[in-house]
Amino acid sequence: MTAQIKRSKGSVRYAFKDSNIELEKNKKKQSLIYLYFNYGDKRLKYSVGFKSCYAHWDFKKQRIKNISSLIDKDEINQKLNYFQDTLLERYGKLYEDFGDSVDNVMVKNELDIIVRKKGVVMDSKASSLTLTEICNKYLADKGSSIAAVTSRAYSQAITQLIGYEAKNKITLTCEMIDLSFCNSFKEYLEDEDFRLRTIKKHFKTIKTFMNYAYSEGYTKSLKFKNNGFKLGNEVATEIYLSEKEIKEMHNIDLSKDPVLEHVRDVFLIGCYTGQRISDYNSLSKDDIVTVDNVQYFKFVQRKNRKQGKIVMCPITNEIRDIMDKRYNGFPPPPIKDQYINEHIKDVGFKLKFTELIKREYTKGGKLITEMIPKYKMIMSHTARRSFCTNMYLKEMPVYDIMLFSGHTTEKEFYKYIRVKDEERAQHIVGMGFFNV
């Protein structure tokens, strides 16, 4: 059992970069020593620049063994002690100022100062950049690594910042992004009649820009870490289509309207696979594989592309029916996302999905309540939500559903699906946890 030193709600441990199992096979192989810092529910791994080997490492003390032939052991161990003690001390001060808002960007900067004697350093050219200039520089630096939908959201936030500057006749800098700005910008967006969920999205984007500015040395200010950016939660009113409704959508004859037919088919692929629109709207014949006489769509989810997460979605009889009848045995070709959002509502209208749904949201700082026909609330992401909810109600284990949907935590999954409390209770009882 390894030792851990806990202070200020943080703990430090040292371990090798390579796995102990591999190093045990070659006990003299050198491996980098990493500092692992756990705080709250966050974790940071950081290379301290030293190396050792399995034979020379005291796993209990997490230091180099006291072996006389190791001439640099004392110096390295002293450094490891210094890194640990200094980090815990500096983290304690950060926590006093920012509480749970402390993140890996801030901790890494502290380690850069402690270990490498460098950290956030501003030069005169960088410090002269305005906030919007830094925002645009972020977009330029990240380039094609930003998904198109995310890039649009970032551009929309920049547009609102420019509008805020024009109204208030100011030019924003990073140092001005503090609690006062948060309150003022929120009021501005409310006056512009934005919904709370949109305001929260813009605030989240600004934090992304500010984290970039801080990590790249364009500002030393951490005032944007205050709680003014936390605007509270608003549960969005989202719907799902039941299996009966999905079957009705599958069976309706839309041959006289090729556009609606195409949109319906692509949308249904999402209902049957549980994928995001970026994935279910881009499947092709190249994604089809056969394993043990069963065909699958095999691909890397776009949102998890960096992790290289491969997903295999079985090609169900319903999917096969769509592909064989209209697309020569292949998935329907991609269609613009906005066409799906626009025309899938028309399909819902034809199917008379007119049940009234109560929708509540905050707009312009006021609570709005309205009754909306269900068909008007069908959107591209309704497909994935329908898959997750229906599979949950059929008692598929949550972990298995997440294998397809791409959710990384059960907490996020339960926030995503749309089931009533009584339905969830029935699901739990059905899993056999109670003697009923």
N, C-alpha and C positions, 0 to 999 in steps of 0.2 A: 504494500500500500504506500503510495507516494505521499510525501508531506506537502501541505499547503499552508501558506501564511495568509490569514484573512485580516483585513483592516479596511475600514471605510466602505464596507460592502463590496470589496474587491478581493480577488485572490490571485496569486502568482505561482506558477510552476514552470520548471524547465524540462524540456524533453528534446529528443533528437528529431531531426527532420525525417529521417528514414525510420521505418517500423522496427521495433525491437526484435521481432521475429527474424527479419532479414539480417539485422546486425549481429544477432547471436550466431548466425551461420559463419560469419567472418568477423570475429571479435576485435580485430585490429583495424577494420575499415573505418576511416574517418567520416564523421557526419556532422552537419551543422547543428548547433544548439539553438533551439527556438524558445522564446519566452511566450508562454500562454497566459493571457490575462482574462479572467472571467469577472464580470461585474453585472449585477442585475441579471437580465436574460440575454446579455450580449457577451461576445467572446472575440478576442483579437489574438492573432498569431504573428510573432515578430522575430525576425532573425537578429541575434545579438552579435553575429560576426565571428564567433569562436567555433572551434571544432573539437571533438573528442571521439572516442571509440567505446564500444561496449565494454571492453576489458578494463578501461580506465575510469568508468563512470559509476559513481555511487548512486544507485537508483532511489534509495531511501532519502538521502540528503539532497539529491539533485545537484551534486557538485562533483568535481573531479577528485578522484581518490588521492589520499596522501601517500603517494609513491615517490620515493626519493629520486628516481631517475627522471621524473617529469619536472623539468626545471621551471616551466611557466605555470604550474598548477596553482600556486598561491596568488599570482597576479590575476589569473582568470577567475578564480573563486571570489577574490575581493571585488572584481568588477561585477560578477553576478549578484553578489550581496548588495552592491551599490545600486545597480539597476533596479533590483527588487524594492529596496527600501525607498529609493527616491521616487519610483513610479507610484507606490502606494501613498506616499506623502502628497505628491502633486495631484493624484486622482482625488484624494480626500478634499483638497481645495476646490477642484473642479466640481465635485459633487455638492459641496456647500453652496456654490454659486448657481449651478444649473440642474441639480437633482438628477432625475431620470432622463433629462435631455442630453446628458453626456453621451457621445457616440464614438465610433471607431476613428472618425476623422480627427477628433480632438485628442483621443488617447494616443493615436499614432504620432501626432505632432509632438506630444510630450515625450514619447520614446525617441523620436528623432533628435530632440534636444538633449535627452539624457545619454543616449547611446552614441549618437553620431555627432553630438555638439552642433547640431543644426536644427532648424525648425522653420516656422513661418517667417520668411524674410521678405520685406517689401522693398522694391527698388522704386526710384522716382517715377519711372515711366508707368509701371504697373499701378501705382497709387493714384495716378491721374485719370484712370479709366472710370467712366460713369458706370452705374449699375447696368443700364441697358447695353452698353458696349461690352461689358463682361458677359452678359447673357448671350449676346450674339457670338462672342468668342467661344463660349461653351458649345454652342451649336456647331460652329465651324470646326472646333477641335474633335468633337465626337463624330461628326459627319454621318456616314452611312450606318454607324453602329446604333443609331437611334431609329427605332421603328417609325414608320410614316405617321401613324396615329399619335404617337408620343411627340413627334416633332411638331405636329399641328397644335397639340395642347401647349407645348412650350411657346410657340409663336403667338398663340392667343393670350397667354399670360404676359408676354412682352408688350403686346398691343395695349393691354389694360394698364400696364405700368406707364406707357407713353401717354395714355389718356389721363392718368392720374397726375403725371407731371404737368401736362398742359393745363389742366383745371386749376392746379395749385401754383402754377408758374414757378416750378422748382426743377432742379436736375438732381435726381437721386444718386447717392453714392452708397457704397456698402455700409459705411459707418452710420447711415441714417436709418438702416433697417433695424428698428428696435420696437419696443412695446407701443410707443406713440404712433409709429408708422402703421403697426398692425391694426390698431383701433381706427385710424384715419382711413386706411386703404379698405378695410371692411365696410366702413360707412359709405365710401365712394362706390364700391361694388353693389351695395344694397340700393343706393340711389339710382344705379344703372339698371335696377330691377333684376339682378342675377339671383338665381336660386342658391341656397346654402351649399349644396353639394358642388356647385360650380365654383363658388368662392373658396371652398376647401381645396379644390383641385388647383386653383391658382396659387394659394398659399403654399401648398406642397411643392409646386414647381419653383416658387421663389426660394424655398429652402434648398432645393436641389442646386440652384444657381449659387446660393450663398455658400453651401458646402464646397462647391467647386472653387469659388473665389478664395475661401479660407485655405483649402488644401494646396492650391497653386500659388499662394503667397500674395494674392491681390489685396488682402485685408487681414488685419489682426483682430478684427471685431468678432465677438461671439454673442453679441446682443440678440442676434436672430434666433438664438437657442431658447429664448424665454417662452413662457407658456402662452403668450399672445397668439402664437401660431396654432394653438389647439382650440378649435372652434366648436368642440362638442360633436356628438354623433347624431346623424339623421338617417334612420333606416329607410332606404329607398323602397318604394312600392314597386315590386317586380312580380311578374307572373310566370307561370310555367304552363305548358300544355300537357294535359293528361294523356295517357296511352290511348284512350278512346278518341281524343281530339286529334292526336297525331295520326291515328289510323284513318280518320275521316279526311284529313288533309292528304294522306297518301292516295286514297281511293278516288278523290274528286277528279272528274275529267276536265282538264284545262287545255286540251289539244287545240282548241280554237284561239287560244291566247298564248303563243310561244314564250313570250316574256315571263308571264306569270308561271307558266309551267316550268321554265328554267329556274326561276327564283325558288319556287316550291321545292324542286328536286334538290338544289344545293342546300337549302335550309334543312330538309329532312335528313340529309347526310350528317348534318350537325346534331340533329336529335338522336340519331342512331349511333354516333361515335363519341359524343360528349366532348368534342374538341372546340377550341376557340375558332372564331371565324377566320382568323389568319391561317389556320391549319385546314379546317374542313372546306374552305373555299379555294384551296390550292392543290388538292389531291389530283394525282395523275396516274396513268397506267404504270409509270415507273415506280410507284409506291406500292404496287401489289406484289405480295410474295405468298408462297404456298408452303405451309409447314404441316406435316402429317395429314395431308389431304384437306387442310383447312386454309382458306385464303384470308389474308390480312392486309390492311394498309399499314406499312411500316415506314416511319418517318421520324425526324427529329422535330419536336415542338419548337416553333419559332421563338416563343418567349423564353424557352429554356435552352436555346441553341448553344450558349456559352458552356452550359453544363453537359451538353451533348446527350441530353435525355432522349432515348429512343422509345417510341410508343408503338405498340402493335394493336390495332383495333380490328377485331374480327369483322369480316364482311358478312353481314347477316342476310337472311333471305330477303328482307325488305330492301336492303341496299342493292342486292343482286337484281331484284325486280326492276328497280329504277335504272340501273346500268344496262341491263339486257334489253329493256323495252325501247329506250330512246338514245343510248349512247354507245352502241356497239360493244357492250360489255365493259366499258370503262367509266370512271367517274364523270359527272357533268363538268364541262369546262368552267373555269373561274368566271365570276361576274362581279362587277363593281360592288363594293360593300354598300354604298348608298342606295343602289338599286334594290338590294335585299331589304334594307330597312324601309324603303318606300313601298315596295310592291308586296311584301309578305303581309302587310296590313290588308291589302286588297283581297288576298287569298282568304284571310280570316273573315273578312266581310262577306265573301261569297259563301263561306261555311256557316254564316250566322253565329259567329262567336261574339254575341252581343251582351253577355252577362256584364252587369255594371260592377266595376271595381272601385272601391274607395281609395283615393290617393291623397295623401297629406304631405306637404312640403313647405319649406320656408323660402319665400321669395320677396326680395326687397325688404327684408327684416320682418315680414309678416307671415303668419301661418295661413296657408291656403288649403282648403279642403274642397275636393271636387269628385264627381262620379264619372268614370271613364269607361266606355265600352271596351271589353277585353281585346277585341281585334285591333284597336288603336294602340295597344300597349305591346303588341308583338314586335320584337326587334331581332336583329341577328343573334345577339347573345341569349335570347330566349331558348334557342336550340340546346345550347350546352346546359343551361339551367334546368330544362325539361329532362334531359338525360339523367343528370345528377339526382333530381328530386324523384323521378320515377324509379330509378334503380334503388334509391334509399327506401322508398315505400315497398318495393319488392323484397326488401331485407337483404340486399347485397351488402356485404361488409363495407364499411366506410373506407377502409384502407384500400380495398380493391377498386372502389369507384374512383378514388383519388389517383390510382395508377393511370387511368384514362384521362381524367379531367385536368390533371396537372396541378391541382391544389397541393401545397406543400405542408399545410397544417390542418388538423381537424377543426381548429377554431375558425379558420377562414372558410372551411367547407360548410360548417353549420351556419355561418353567416350568409352563405351563398344560396343554399337550397331554400325552397319555399314550402315548408310544411307547418301545419298548425301544431300547437303544443300537444293536443290530444292524439294527433297522428304520430308524433314522435314518441309519445308514451306507449302507444300500441306497438310501434316498431321495437322498442326496447323490451317490452313484455314478450313479443314474438321471438326474441333472441334467446329466451329461456333463462333469463336471470331471476325470474320469480316463479315460485311454485303455485301456479294458478291452473 
